[in-house]
Amino acid sequence: MSTAPEVRSADANIRANAISTIVLGFAADPMARWAWPDPSEYLRTMPRLVNAFGGRAFEHGTAYITEGARAAALWLPPGVEPDEAEMDAIMQETLRPEIAEDIEAVKKGMAEHHPRGPHWYLPLIAADPNWIGQGLGALLMKHALRRCDEEGIAAYLESSNPRNMSFYERHGFEIVGRIQSGSSPVLTPMLRPAS
C-alpha cells in the first residue's frame, strides 16, 4: 500500500533541484520557447529567469515541492513581487532584438492585469516531464490554495500554456483577460477570487 506523496517547503539545500524541475517542466512551454527557441540558450537562461521570477518564494517558505522535487510550485505571498530588475537584466542580455517590443508589450499587459489588492501570486508551477500525469500538480495546487482559503485571500497566475487552462479552472481560477503582442504566444491572466 503506497502512501500519498507529501508536499513540503523547499529550503536552500534543494533550491537548485526545485528550479531544475521547473526548467524541465517549461521546456515545451509556448512562451518560454518563443523567448528562447535555441535549446542551449533556453537551458542557460531559464534557471536565472525562474530564480528572478519566483525565487523569493524560497525566502518565505512558499516554494513547495513533492517528493524528490518531482514537481514544484513557487508561490509569492501577498506583498512579495518578482525581482523585476533581475528579470529585465536577463531579458536585455538574452532576448533576440526582433521580439523586444513584443516582450515589453506582454510585460505591460501583465502589469495591467495583476491584481491591486492582497493576493497570492503563482509565477511558476511545473512537474518534471517524467512525472506528469501523476497528480503532483494538483497536490501542489491544493496545498497552496488551502492557505489562500484559510486567509480569505485571492490567488492569481498567468497561464503561458493553453493545455493547462482546464487544470487551473478545475482549481477555481477564472480567465480575466488575454495578453498577446505581435509574434508572442497568448498569456492568459487568471484569478481565483477570495473565498
GIUR-V967607 format. One record per helix or strand. SS is the DSSP state (~ for helix, > for strand). FROM is the first residue (numbers start at 1). LEN is the number of residues. Records with the same first field share a line. If there is no record, write none. Layout:
BEGIN
SS->FROM-LEN / FROM-LEN
END
This chain:
BEGIN
>->7-3 / 63-4 / 71-6 / 119-9 / 154-6 / 174-2 / 179-1 / 187-6
~->12-14 / 30-6 / 39-16 / 56-4 / 67-3 / 84-11 / 97-17 / 129-3 / 136-16 / 162-9
END
